[in-house]
Amino acid sequence: MLLINNCCQNTRMNITISSESKNEYRLITSIGSLSDIDDLLKHTHLTCKEIIIHDEKKILINALETKFPLSLYPYFELVNHYTTAFPFEVRRLRVACVVLKDYEQASKFWENLCATKGFIFSAFTSLQDAHKWLTV
């Protein structure tokens, strides 16, 4: 079982997280708006709660209805947070995150940072491509 350190208790973030089991992975849907690193951290911890509750190893995050910061700096801080707040077992998860094309540059930056830290996290702008990547 994964245990995640708490963070970011006071945030103005407006986000909804829901999840459902699919045949080969857990689908987590995110709807709302994230404006800064505090919001990104809280979003991450809410998502991780779903992963912990359901104990699945393959995760598809549908964030097509989520607004993200466009600046690249918060993603650097976010990935560094993964390495300090999450147990090593998180590196065994296969996570696909689907975002709007508007966030493609930031999401690819996030993906590359994750890879350098040993995470198997990938960013997509298509649910079909993410599904295919998870189920190969």
Secondary structure, 3 states (H helix, E strand, C coil): CCCCCCCCCCCCCEEEEEEEECCCCEEEEEEEECCCHHHHHHHHHHHHHHHHHHCCCEEEEEEEEEECCCCCHHHHHHHHHHHHHCCHHHHHCEEEEECCHHHHHHHHHHHHHHHHCCCEEEEECCHHHHHHHHHC
